[in-house]
Amino acid sequence: MRNAMPILHQMQMSGNCYKVRLAAHQLGVPITLKDYGIHDGATRKPSFLKLNPNGRVPLLEFEDGRCLPESGAILFHLSDGTKLQPNNAWDRAQMLQWMFFEQYSHEPYIAVSRYWHKFAPPDEFEKKRHLVAEWQTKGNAALGVMDVHLASHDWFAGKDYSVADIALYGYTHCAADGGFDLGRFPRVSAWLDRVAAQPKHIPLAARW
Ligand SMILES: N[C@@H](CCC(=O)N[C@@H](CS)C(=O)NCC(=O)O)C(=O)O
Protein backbone atom coordinates (compact mmCIF):
# COMPACT_ATOMS: atom_id res chain seq x y z
CA MET A 1 0.00 0.00 0.00
CA ARG A 2 1.27 3.49 -0.81
CA ASN A 3 1.76 6.10 1.89
CA ALA A 4 -0.21 9.31 1.37
CA MET A 5 3.00 11.33 1.68
CA PRO A 6 6.64 10.71 2.67
CA ILE A 7 7.13 9.66 6.30
CA LEU A 8 10.09 11.10 8.19
CA HIS A 9 11.17 8.57 10.82
CA GLN A 10 12.76 10.86 13.36
CA MET A 11 13.67 12.00 16.85
CA GLN A 12 12.38 15.50 17.53
CA MET A 13 15.48 16.79 19.37
CA SER A 14 17.98 15.34 16.87
CA GLY A 15 19.77 17.98 14.80
CA ASN A 16 20.13 15.47 11.96
CA CYS A 17 16.33 15.07 11.84
CA TYR A 18 15.81 18.84 12.21
CA LYS A 19 17.87 19.41 9.04
CA VAL A 20 15.33 17.36 7.08
CA ARG A 21 12.26 19.04 8.67
CA LEU A 22 13.76 22.47 7.94
CA ALA A 23 14.60 21.72 4.29
CA ALA A 24 11.23 20.02 3.64
CA HIS A 25 9.40 22.97 5.19
CA GLN A 26 11.32 25.54 3.19
CA LEU A 27 10.79 23.56 -0.03
CA GLY A 28 7.09 22.99 0.63
CA VAL A 29 7.49 19.19 0.56
CA PRO A 30 4.75 17.70 2.76
CA ILE A 31 5.91 15.00 5.18
CA THR A 32 4.40 13.20 8.14
CA LEU A 33 6.50 12.58 11.23
CA LYS A 34 6.94 9.23 12.95
CA ASP A 35 8.71 9.67 16.28
CA TYR A 36 11.23 7.43 18.03
CA GLY A 37 12.50 7.77 21.60
CA ILE A 38 16.12 8.65 22.33
CA HIS A 39 16.68 6.00 24.96
CA ASP A 40 14.30 3.16 24.14
CA GLY A 41 16.36 1.49 21.40
CA ALA A 42 13.38 1.71 19.01
CA THR A 43 15.60 2.23 15.95
CA ARG A 44 17.43 -1.04 16.73
CA LYS A 45 14.29 -3.20 16.68
CA PRO A 46 13.78 -5.62 13.75
CA SER A 47 10.82 -3.66 12.36
CA PHE A 48 12.97 -0.53 11.95
CA LEU A 49 16.12 -2.39 10.86
CA LYS A 50 14.11 -3.64 7.87
CA LEU A 51 13.85 0.02 6.79
CA ASN A 52 17.42 1.04 7.73
CA PRO A 53 19.85 -1.75 8.64
CA ASN A 54 22.08 0.96 10.17
CA GLY A 55 19.48 1.51 12.91
CA ARG A 56 19.46 5.31 12.82
CA VAL A 57 17.18 8.21 12.03
CA PRO A 58 16.51 10.35 10.06
CA LEU A 59 15.03 8.01 7.50
CA LEU A 60 12.69 9.27 4.80
CA GLU A 61 10.20 6.66 3.59
CA PHE A 62 8.65 7.66 0.27
CA GLU A 63 5.09 7.03 -0.88
CA ASP A 64 6.19 4.00 -2.93
CA GLY A 65 8.06 2.42 0.00
CA ARG A 66 11.62 3.42 -0.97
CA CYS A 67 13.67 4.40 2.09
CA LEU A 68 16.52 6.92 2.28
CA PRO A 69 18.62 7.28 5.46
CA GLU A 70 21.46 9.77 6.19
CA SER A 71 20.57 13.42 6.65
CA GLY A 72 22.98 14.60 3.94
CA ALA A 73 21.60 12.19 1.33
CA ILE A 74 18.04 13.21 2.19
CA LEU A 75 18.91 16.92 1.93
CA PHE A 76 20.58 16.29 -1.43
CA HIS A 77 17.60 14.37 -2.80
CA LEU A 78 14.92 16.78 -1.57
CA SER A 79 16.76 19.83 -2.90
CA ASP A 80 17.68 18.42 -6.32
CA GLY A 81 16.73 21.00 -8.95
CA THR A 82 15.53 23.56 -6.39
CA LYS A 83 16.81 26.91 -5.15
CA LEU A 84 18.40 25.10 -2.19
CA GLN A 85 21.12 23.70 -4.49
CA PRO A 86 23.50 25.80 -6.60
CA ASN A 87 22.86 25.47 -10.32
CA ASN A 88 26.45 24.79 -11.41
CA ALA A 89 28.62 21.75 -10.82
CA TRP A 90 31.47 23.55 -9.06
CA ASP A 91 29.22 25.20 -6.48
CA ARG A 92 27.35 21.91 -5.99
CA ALA A 93 30.71 20.23 -5.32
CA GLN A 94 31.43 22.95 -2.72
CA MET A 95 28.04 22.21 -1.20
CA LEU A 96 28.94 18.51 -0.90
CA GLN A 97 32.37 19.41 0.46
CA TRP A 98 30.76 21.23 3.38
CA MET A 99 28.17 18.49 3.92
CA PHE A 100 30.94 15.87 4.12
CA PHE A 101 32.93 18.19 6.40
CA GLU A 102 29.89 18.43 8.66
CA GLN A 103 29.61 14.66 8.93
CA TYR A 104 33.31 13.94 9.49
CA SER A 105 34.79 16.97 11.27
CA HIS A 106 31.84 18.69 12.97
CA GLU A 107 28.90 16.44 13.91
CA PRO A 108 31.00 13.70 15.58
CA TYR A 109 32.19 16.25 18.17
CA ILE A 110 29.52 18.97 18.38
CA ALA A 111 26.44 16.74 18.13
CA VAL A 112 27.97 13.99 20.24
CA SER A 113 28.99 16.46 22.97
CA ARG A 114 25.44 17.88 22.97
CA TYR A 115 23.93 14.40 23.30
CA TRP A 116 26.07 13.45 26.28
CA HIS A 117 25.74 16.81 28.06
CA LYS A 118 22.03 17.34 27.48
CA PHE A 119 20.27 14.02 26.93
CA ALA A 120 22.32 11.11 28.30
CA PRO A 121 21.66 9.72 31.80
CA PRO A 122 24.18 11.42 34.16
CA ASP A 123 25.82 8.13 35.23
CA GLU A 124 26.39 7.20 31.58
CA PHE A 125 27.84 10.65 30.87
CA GLU A 126 30.35 10.14 33.69
CA LYS A 127 31.77 7.15 31.78
CA LYS A 128 32.37 9.45 28.78
CA ARG A 129 33.76 12.44 30.66
CA HIS A 130 37.33 11.61 29.60
CA LEU A 131 36.27 12.34 25.98
CA VAL A 132 35.01 15.88 26.67
CA ALA A 133 38.41 17.53 26.07
CA GLU A 134 38.74 15.87 22.64
CA TRP A 135 35.16 16.84 21.68
CA GLN A 136 35.93 20.42 22.69
CA THR A 137 39.23 20.60 20.79
CA LYS A 138 37.90 19.06 17.59
CA GLY A 139 34.52 20.81 17.74
CA ASN A 140 36.19 24.19 18.24
CA ALA A 141 38.52 23.39 15.32
CA ALA A 142 35.47 22.80 13.09
CA LEU A 143 33.84 26.04 14.23
CA GLY A 144 37.14 27.80 13.49
CA VAL A 145 37.19 26.42 9.94
CA MET A 146 33.64 27.70 9.42
CA ASP A 147 34.58 31.11 10.84
CA VAL A 148 37.50 31.43 8.41
CA HIS A 149 35.24 30.58 5.43
CA LEU A 150 32.62 33.08 6.58
CA ALA A 151 35.22 35.89 6.67
CA SER A 152 34.88 36.10 2.89
CA HIS A 153 31.53 34.40 2.14
CA ASP A 154 27.93 34.89 3.26
CA TRP A 155 27.03 31.24 2.62
CA PHE A 156 28.85 27.92 2.43
CA ALA A 157 28.29 27.08 -1.25
CA GLY A 158 27.93 29.55 -4.10
CA LYS A 159 26.28 32.92 -3.61
CA ASP A 160 23.08 31.76 -1.92
CA TYR A 161 21.69 29.86 1.05
CA SER A 162 21.68 26.11 0.28
CA VAL A 163 21.39 22.71 1.94
CA ALA A 164 25.09 23.07 2.88
CA ASP A 165 23.97 25.85 5.26
CA ILE A 166 21.10 23.70 6.54
CA ALA A 167 23.45 20.75 7.16
CA LEU A 168 25.84 22.93 9.17
CA TYR A 169 23.09 24.86 10.96
CA GLY A 170 21.55 21.67 12.40
CA TYR A 171 24.08 21.27 15.19
CA THR A 172 25.94 24.60 15.09
CA HIS A 173 22.95 26.64 16.28
CA CYS A 174 22.62 24.48 19.40
CA ALA A 175 26.36 23.93 20.00
CA ALA A 176 26.08 25.70 23.37
CA ASP A 177 24.13 22.62 24.57
CA GLY A 178 27.39 20.69 24.21
CA GLY A 179 29.47 23.28 26.07
CA PHE A 180 30.72 25.26 23.05
CA ASP A 181 31.09 29.05 23.27
CA LEU A 182 29.84 30.51 19.98
CA GLY A 183 30.89 33.96 21.20
CA ARG A 184 34.42 32.94 20.14
CA PHE A 185 33.24 32.70 16.51
CA PRO A 186 31.55 36.02 15.61
CA ARG A 187 31.20 35.25 11.89
CA VAL A 188 29.56 31.92 12.69
CA SER A 189 27.16 33.76 15.02
CA ALA A 190 26.31 36.31 12.30
CA TRP A 191 25.74 33.46 9.78
CA LEU A 192 23.41 31.71 12.25
CA ASP A 193 21.33 34.91 12.32
CA ARG A 194 21.27 35.01 8.50
CA VAL A 195 20.09 31.39 8.33
CA ALA A 196 17.38 32.00 10.94
CA ALA A 197 16.17 35.01 8.90
CA GLN A 198 15.55 32.91 5.75
CA PRO A 199 11.94 32.62 4.55
CA LYS A 200 9.98 29.76 6.16
CA HIS A 201 12.67 29.08 8.74
CA ILE A 202 11.46 26.89 11.61
CA PRO A 203 13.14 26.23 14.97
CA LEU A 204 14.29 22.80 16.08
CA ALA A 205 11.33 22.35 18.42
CA ALA A 206 8.76 22.94 15.65
CA ARG A 207 6.82 19.89 14.54
CA TRP A 208 6.52 21.28 11.03
N1 LIG B 1 25.13 10.23 9.71
C1 LIG B 1 23.77 10.08 10.15
C2 LIG B 1 23.72 10.06 11.69
C3 LIG B 1 22.37 9.59 12.19
C4 LIG B 1 22.34 9.44 13.70
O1 LIG B 1 23.38 9.42 14.39
N2 LIG B 1 21.12 9.34 14.22
C5 LIG B 1 20.91 9.23 15.65
C6 LIG B 1 20.01 10.37 16.11
S1 LIG B 1 20.79 11.92 15.78
C7 LIG B 1 20.20 7.90 15.95
O2 LIG B 1 19.39 7.46 15.17
N3 LIG B 1 20.52 7.29 17.08
C8 LIG B 1 19.87 6.10 17.52
C9 LIG B 1 20.79 4.91 17.54
O3 LIG B 1 21.97 5.04 17.14
O4 LIG B 1 20.33 3.86 17.96
C10 LIG B 1 22.91 11.23 9.59
O5 LIG B 1 23.46 12.30 9.32
O6 LIG B 1 21.71 11.04 9.39
The ligand as an ORCA input file, in Angstrom:
! r2SCAN-3c Opt
* xyz 0 1
  N      25.129     10.227      9.706
  C      23.765     10.084     10.146
  C      23.720     10.063     11.687
  C      22.369      9.594     12.188
  C      22.340      9.444     13.697
  O      23.383      9.419     14.386
  N      21.123      9.340     14.223
  C      20.915      9.225     15.650
  C      20.014     10.374     16.115
  S      20.792     11.921     15.778
  C      20.202      7.899     15.948
  O      19.391      7.461     15.169
  N      20.523      7.287     17.079
  C      19.866      6.097     17.521
  C      20.787      4.909     17.542
  O      21.970      5.038     17.140
  O      20.329      3.855     17.956
  C      22.910     11.227      9.588
  O      23.456     12.302      9.316
  O      21.707     11.036      9.386
*
